């Protein structure tokens, strides 16, 4: 959520105004929604013939391919959409109306033109500026679109926060892209240029995985659970009906994007993608391991999910208690009192606890940094190691966390690796919003290879890519910056951040808004 919306949430609206707004701007009825269910994978499809045989040779295992670069992530989604023959089930928090967003939506339309059933579930907070395209695409006979927790006001949608904040403040943060019930993509990326390695900087450092095998039916069942939930509204009940003219205008925008000079440049990079080469050779290299999908109950968006069954509890239970090392990568890191105590207890027991989050200069949500800043000293006193990504890092390598020294990166990944043996990959940040407000999903992966690669990143590559936050003898914070040439510099203030940003962190840190962050 943007900092503007968080600050908007500080406004107190009388209960009568909320009631009046819901009467004046009601949500539509959910009666008689079209019923549908995910289709099981089959060898009768191209994707099934390619990926089901190796899955059958690894019963009860799941095959994973990490998508470490934005280019690979975009290529994988487009290739699955192009190869799909029966069904595409797609679920996202944000879908931008930019180059990659338009082209990927065009790929969904092309699939529908071939007779593929397309179900698209989007959180409505991330669809700004998309209403005409959503209505047009929904008019396609093979496409159905639903909006999760929608805004009844379309033109001045964010004004609705003034009157219905406590509902609209809860969002669906889940991300999945499943083709023919055989292959799915799950992880941290939304749909937009900054997630796929193109467009204006900063670009997001993130991680997805392509998954096949035992975990896929769990992802499709979870999609059905959200698709049929009480927060998923058919788009044709919120928007004016799409028309053939609207669909033609959408197709024209897709065609224009595909012929643009910028896409021509980007397409050359996409063609060099490992995923493109593997799919062209009908050999997608996969790591076979035990994978468990976890997700929140969609009723969490209505504040009706049992507290004891929230995903945060499943996550901590399945990851277990670290014995040697806990490595955390979280774009938004607000551990709170309880989380801080847990990290401190581990560190004092001899567990190496290392956390990578955004520096103030790289974060895209300054109020969240204020929530994190409150806990730095107590974590450092306990022995927790804190690292903050520098703006001089950039997402352009193919290692597990593909970052190298260049320019223009912002961290968006969410990874927790335990004892170099198991890890979490998904949408969940270590902050109150993921724990208590938004719905989330992800994979618990039992793999020394992947978990070890995440820890190797901390061991071998992080020193020059992030500031190490430390405490001076007088109790003040300092930021140690190591450079590629072997020199280092110690900063006494948050490096690379303007005085205005530092003042905003101080101001927000004094407000009682941590539960919003």
C-alpha positions in Angstrom: 0.0 0.0 0.0 1.3 3.5 -0.8 2.3 5.8 2.0 -0.4 8.2 1.0 -3.1 5.6 1.7 -1.5 4.6 5.0 -1.6 8.3 6.1 -5.2 8.5 4.8 -6.0 5.7 7.1 -5.2 7.9 10.1 -8.4 9.8 9.5 -11.1 8.9 11.9 -14.5 8.7 10.3 -17.7 8.6 12.4 -19.5 5.3 12.2 -22.7 6.9 10.8 -20.7 8.2 7.9 -19.5 4.6 7.2 -23.0 3.3 7.3 -24.2 6.1 5.0 -21.5 5.5 2.5 -22.3 1.8 2.3 -25.9 2.6 1.7 -25.1 5.2 -1.0 -22.3 3.1 -2.6 -23.2 -0.5 -2.0 -21.3 -3.5 -3.3 -23.3 -5.7 -5.7 -24.9 -9.0 -4.8 -22.9 -12.2 -5.1 -25.9 -14.3 -5.8 -25.9 -16.6 -8.9 -22.2 -16.2 -9.6 -20.9 -18.6 -12.3 -19.6 -21.7 -10.6 -16.4 -23.2 -11.9 -13.5 -25.3 -10.6 -9.9 -25.8 -11.5 -9.2 -28.5 -14.2 -6.8 -31.3 -13.3 -3.6 -31.7 -15.3 -3.6 -34.0 -18.3 -1.2 -35.5 -20.7 -3.5 -34.5 -23.5 -2.0 -31.0 -23.4 1.4 -29.8 -24.6 2.4 -28.7 -21.1 1.1 -32.0 -19.6 3.1 -34.1 -22.1 6.2 -32.1 -21.3 6.0 -31.9 -17.5 3.8 -34.7 -16.2 6.1 -37.6 -17.1 9.0 -36.2 -14.9 6.5 -35.5 -12.1 5.3 -39.1 -12.2 8.9 -40.2 -11.9 9.1 -38.2 -8.6 5.9 -39.1 -6.8 4.9 -36.8 -3.9 7.7 -34.4 -4.9 7.5 -31.1 -6.6 9.8 -29.8 -9.2 11.0 -26.2 -8.9 12.8 -23.8 -11.2 13.8 -20.4 -9.5 13.0 -17.3 -11.6 15.7 -15.0 -10.3 15.6 -12.3 -12.9 12.6 -10.2 -14.0 13.2 -11.2 -17.6 13.0 -14.9 -16.8 9.9 -14.2 -14.7 8.1 -12.4 -17.6 9.2 -15.0 -20.2 7.9 -17.9 -18.0 4.5 -16.3 -17.7 4.2 -15.5 -21.4 5.4 -19.0 -22.4 2.9 -20.7 -20.1 0.1 -18.5 -21.5 1.1 -19.3 -25.0 1.4 -23.1 -24.4 -1.9 -23.4 -22.4 -4.6 -25.4 -24.2 -7.3 -25.8 -21.5 -7.1 -23.4 -18.7 -5.3 -20.4 -17.1 -5.9 -19.5 -13.5 -4.3 -16.2 -12.6 -4.3 -14.3 -9.3 -2.4 -11.1 -8.5 -2.3 -8.1 -6.1 -1.1 -5.6 -8.7 -1.4 -5.5 -12.5 0.1 -2.4 -14.1 -1.1 -0.8 -17.3 2.4 -0.6 -18.7 4.4 -2.4 -21.3 4.7 -5.9 -19.7 1.3 -5.6 -18.1 -0.4 -4.9 -21.4 1.5 -7.6 -23.2 0.8 -10.3 -20.6 -2.9 -9.4 -20.6 -2.7 -9.7 -24.4 -1.3 -13.2 -23.9 -4.3 -14.1 -21.8 -6.6 -12.8 -24.6 -4.7 -14.8 -27.2 -5.1 -17.9 -25.1 -8.8 -17.2 -24.8 -9.0 -16.8 -28.6 -7.7 -20.4 -28.8 -10.5 -21.6 -26.6 -8.5 -21.6 -23.3 -10.7 -20.9 -20.2 -9.2 -17.9 -18.5 -10.0 -17.0 -14.9 -8.4 -13.8 -13.7 -8.7 -12.8 -10.0 -7.2 -9.4 -9.1 -7.1 -7.4 -5.9 -8.9 -4.2 -6.8 -6.3 -1.9 -5.2 -3.8 -2.9 -7.9 -6.1 -2.3 -10.9 -6.1 1.5 -11.1 -6.5 2.7 -14.7 -7.5 -0.8 -15.9 -11.3 -0.7 -15.8 -11.8 -0.3 -19.6 -9.5 -3.2 -20.4 -10.9 -5.4 -17.6 -14.5 -4.8 -18.9 -13.4 -5.5 -22.5 -11.5 -8.7 -21.7 -14.3 -9.9 -19.4 -16.7 -9.7 -22.4 -14.7 -12.4 -24.1 -16.7 -15.6 -23.9 -13.7 -17.6 -22.6 -12.7 -15.1 -20.0 -14.1 -14.4 -16.5 -12.6 -11.7 -14.3 -13.3 -11.1 -10.6 -12.1 -8.3 -8.3 -11.2 -9.0 -4.7 -12.5 -6.6 -2.1 -13.5 -4.0 -4.7 -14.0 -0.3 -4.6 -17.7 0.6 -5.3 -16.5 4.0 -6.4 -14.6 3.7 -9.7 -13.7 7.2 -10.7 -12.7 8.5 -7.2 -11.9 5.0 -5.8 -9.5 6.0 -3.1 -12.0 8.4 -1.7 -13.7 5.3 -0.5 -11.0 4.9 2.1 -12.5 7.8 3.9 -15.7 5.9 4.5 -14.9 2.2 4.4 -11.2 2.1 5.6 -11.3 -1.0 7.7 -12.7 -3.1 4.9 -10.6 -1.6 2.1 -7.4 -1.7 4.2 -7.4 -5.5 3.9 -6.0 -6.7 0.6 -5.3 -10.0 -1.3 -1.5 -10.0 -1.6 -1.4 -13.6 -3.2 0.3 -14.2 -6.5 0.0 -17.3 -8.7 -0.1 -18.1 -12.4 -1.3 -21.7 -13.3 -1.5 -23.2 -16.7 -3.5 -26.4 -17.6 -3.4 -27.5 -14.0 0.2 -28.7 -14.6 2.6 -25.8 -14.0 2.3 -22.8 -11.7 4.4 -19.7 -10.8 4.3 -18.6 -7.2 6.5 -16.0 -5.4 6.8 -12.3 -4.7 6.3 -10.6 -8.1 3.3 -8.7 -9.2 2.7 -7.8 -12.9 4.4 -4.7 -14.1 7.6 -3.3 -15.6 9.4 -2.8 -12.4 9.0 -6.5 -11.5 10.1 -7.7 -14.9 13.3 -5.9 -15.4 12.3 -3.0 -17.7 11.0 0.5 -17.4 12.2 3.3 -15.1 14.4 2.6 -12.1 14.3 1.4 -9.4 13.7 -2.2 -10.5 12.6 -4.7 -8.0 14.9 -7.5 -6.7 12.5 -10.5 -6.3 12.1 -14.2 -6.6 9.4 -16.6 -8.1 9.5 -20.3 -8.8 7.9 -22.4 -11.5 6.5 -25.4 -9.8 5.2 -28.7 -11.2 4.2 -32.0 -9.5 2.6 -32.6 -6.1 2.1 -29.0 -5.0 0.2 -27.8 -8.1 -3.2 -29.3 -7.1 -2.9 -27.5 -3.8 -2.3 -24.2 -5.6 -5.3 -24.8 -7.9 -7.5 -25.7 -5.0 -6.5 -22.6 -3.2 -7.3 -20.5 -6.3 -10.8 -22.0 -6.2 -11.1 -21.1 -2.6 -10.4 -17.5 -3.3 -12.4 -17.5 -6.6 -15.5 -18.6 -4.7 -14.9 -16.5 -1.6 -17.2 -13.8 -0.3 -14.7 -11.1 -1.4 -14.5 -12.0 -5.1 -16.9 -10.0 -7.2 -17.6 -10.6 -10.9 -16.2 -7.6 -12.7 -19.4 -7.2 -14.9 -21.3 -6.3 -11.7 -18.9 -3.4 -10.9 -18.2 -2.0 -14.4 -20.2 -1.2 -17.5 -20.4 -4.1 -19.8 -17.5 -4.5 -22.2 -18.2 -4.2 -25.9 -16.6 -5.4 -29.2 -15.3 -1.9 -29.7 -13.7 -2.0 -26.3 -12.1 -5.4 -27.1 -10.8 -4.0 -30.4 -9.3 -1.0 -28.6 -7.6 -3.3 -26.1 -6.2 -5.4 -29.0 -4.9 -2.3 -30.6 -3.1 -1.2 -27.5 -1.5 -4.7 -27.2 -0.4 -4.5 -30.9 1.1 -1.0 -30.3 3.0 -2.2 -27.3 4.3 -5.2 -29.1 5.6 -3.0 -32.0 7.2 -0.4 -29.8 10.9 0.4 -29.8 11.1 -0.3 -26.1 9.6 -3.7 -26.4 12.0 -4.5 -29.3 14.9 -3.9 -27.0 13.4 -5.8 -24.2 12.4 -8.7 -26.4 16.0 -9.3 -27.4 16.8 -9.8 -23.7 13.8 -12.1 -23.3 14.9 -14.3 -26.2 18.2 -14.9 -24.3 16.3 -16.0 -21.2 17.2 -19.5 -19.8 13.5 -20.2 -19.5 12.9 -19.5 -23.2 15.8 -21.8 -24.2 14.6 -24.6 -21.9 11.0 -24.4 -23.0 12.0 -24.3 -26.7 14.0 -27.5 -26.1 11.1 -29.0 -24.1 13.4 -29.5 -21.2 12.7 -27.3 -18.1 15.4 -28.1 -15.6 13.8 -28.7 -12.3 14.9 -29.3 -8.7 12.8 -32.0 -7.1 12.0 -31.7 -3.4 9.3 -31.6 -0.8 7.1 -28.5 -1.0 4.1 -27.5 1.1 1.9 -24.7 0.0 0.5 -22.4 2.8 -2.0 -19.6 2.5 -4.4 -17.5 4.5 -8.1 -18.2 4.6 -9.7 -15.6 2.3 -12.1 -14.8 5.1 -9.1 -12.9 6.6 -10.0 -10.0 4.2 -13.3 -9.7 6.1 -11.7 -10.1 9.5 -13.5 -13.5 9.9 -10.6 -15.9 9.8 -9.7 -17.6 13.1 -6.6 -15.9 14.5 -5.0 -19.3 15.4 -5.2 -20.4 11.7 -3.6 -17.4 10.1 -0.7 -18.1 7.8 1.9 -16.6 10.2 1.3 -19.6 12.5 1.6 -22.2 9.7 4.8 -20.4 8.6 6.5 -20.6 11.9 5.3 -24.1 12.6 6.6 -25.5 9.3 9.9 -23.6 9.3 10.6 -24.8 12.8 13.1 -23.4 15.3 16.5 -22.7 13.8 19.5 -24.4 15.4 22.3 -22.8 13.5 21.3 -20.0 11.2 18.2 -18.0 10.2 18.4 -15.8 7.1 15.6 -13.4 6.4 15.0 -11.4 3.2 11.9 -9.1 3.6 11.3 -6.0 1.6 9.1 -4.7 4.4 10.5 -5.7 7.8 8.5 -4.6 10.9 9.1 -7.4 13.5 7.0 -5.8 16.3 7.6 -6.5 19.9 6.8 -10.2 19.7 9.0 -10.8 16.6 11.8 -8.8 18.0 11.8 -10.9 21.2 11.8 -14.1 19.1 14.8 -12.9 17.0 16.6 -11.8 20.1 16.0 -15.1 21.9 17.4 -17.0 18.9 20.5 -14.8 18.6 21.2 -15.0 22.3 21.0 -18.8 22.1 23.8 -18.8 19.5 21.8 -18.9 16.3 23.1 -16.6 13.6 20.2 -14.4 12.7 20.7 -12.2 9.6 18.1 -9.9 8.1 18.2 -8.1 4.7 15.6 -5.3 4.1 15.5 -2.1 2.2 17.6 1.0 3.2 15.7 4.2 3.6 17.1 5.2 0.2 15.7 2.1 -1.6 12.4 1.6 0.1 9.2 2.4 -1.8 7.1 2.9 1.4 8.8 5.3 3.8 6.3 4.8 6.7 7.1 1.0 6.8 10.8 1.9 7.2 9.8 4.0 10.2 8.2 0.9 11.7 11.4 -1.0 11.1 13.6 1.7 12.5 12.0 1.5 15.9 13.4 -2.0 16.4 16.9 -1.7 15.1 18.7 -1.0 18.3 17.0 -3.7 20.4 17.8 -6.3 17.6 21.4 -5.2 17.3 21.9 -5.4 21.1 20.7 -9.0 21.0 23.2 -9.9 18.3 21.0 -9.9 15.2 22.8 -8.8 12.0 20.9 -6.1 10.0 21.7 -5.3 6.4 20.0 -2.7 4.3 20.1 -2.9 0.5 21.9 0.0 -1.2 20.6 1.9 -4.2 23.8 0.9 -6.1 22.6 -2.7 -6.2 20.8 -3.9 -9.3 18.8 -7.0 -10.3 20.7 -8.4 -13.2 22.4 -11.7 -12.3 21.0 -15.2 -12.3 22.1 -16.4 -8.9 19.3 -17.2 -6.4 19.0 -13.6 -5.3 20.2 -12.1 -8.5 21.8 -8.8 -7.5 25.0 -7.2 -8.5 26.6 -3.8 -8.1 25.2 -1.3 -10.6 22.3 1.1 -10.0 18.6 1.3 -9.3 17.4 -1.6 -7.2 14.7 -1.9 -4.6 14.2 -5.1 -2.6 10.8 -6.8 -3.1 11.7 -10.5 -2.3 10.3 -12.4 0.7 12.6 -15.4 1.6 13.3 -17.1 5.0 16.0 -19.8 5.0 16.5 -22.0 8.1 19.7 -24.0 8.8 20.6 -24.1 5.1 17.9 -26.9 4.9 14.5 -25.4 4.3 13.1 -22.1 3.2 10.0 -20.0 2.5 9.3 -18.4 -0.9 6.2 -16.3 -1.4 4.3 -13.1 -0.8 4.7 -12.8 3.0 6.6 -9.9 4.5 7.6 -9.9 8.1 5.3 -7.1 9.1 1.9 -6.6 10.8 0.2 -6.1 7.4 1.1 -9.6 6.1 0.5 -11.2 9.5 -2.8 -9.7 10.4 -4.4 -7.7 7.5 -3.6 -8.9 4.0 -4.0 -12.4 2.7 -0.8 -14.2 1.7 0.5 -17.4 0.2 3.8 -19.2 -0.5 5.8 -22.4 -0.4 7.8 -24.1 2.4 10.6 -25.8 0.5 12.7 -28.6 1.9 15.9 -28.1 -0.1 19.5 -27.8 1.1 20.4 -26.6 -2.4 17.9 -23.6 -2.4 18.2 -22.8 1.3 21.9 -23.1 1.1 22.1 -20.8 -1.9 20.1 -18.2 0.0 22.6 -18.4 2.9 25.5 -18.4 0.5 24.2 -15.0 -0.7 24.6 -13.6 2.8 28.0 -15.2 3.2 29.6 -14.3 -0.1 27.8 -11.4 -1.9 26.0 -9.2 0.5 28.9 -7.2 1.9 29.2 -4.8 -1.0 25.5 -4.7 -1.9 24.1 -3.6 1.4 24.9 -1.4 4.3 25.6 -3.2 7.6 23.8 -1.4 10.4 25.7 -1.3 13.6 25.8 0.4 17.0 28.6 2.7 18.0 30.0 2.8 21.5 27.8 5.8 22.4 24.6 3.9 21.4 24.1 5.7 18.1 23.4 3.8 14.8 26.0 3.7 12.1 25.9 2.2 8.6 29.1 0.5 7.3 29.4 0.6 3.5 31.9 -1.7 1.9 32.9 -0.9 -1.7 33.9 -3.1 -4.6 37.5 -1.7 -4.5 38.0 -2.9 -0.9 37.6 0.4 0.8 34.8 1.2 3.3 33.1 4.2 4.7 31.0 4.6 7.9 27.8 6.7 7.7 26.4 8.4 10.8 23.0 9.1 9.2 20.8 6.9 7.0 22.9 6.9 3.8 21.6 8.2 0.5 18.4 9.5 2.1 17.3 13.1 2.0 16.7 15.1 5.2 13.0 15.2 4.3 12.9 11.4 4.2 14.7 11.1 7.6 12.2 13.6 9.1 9.2 11.6 7.8 10.6 8.5 9.4 11.0 10.3 12.7 7.4 11.7 12.5 5.7 8.4 11.5 7.7 6.5 14.1 6.0 8.5 16.8 2.5 7.8 15.6 0.4 4.8 16.7 0.2 3.3 13.2 2.4 0.2 13.4 -0.7 -2.1 12.9 -1.2 -0.5 9.5 2.4 -1.1 8.2 
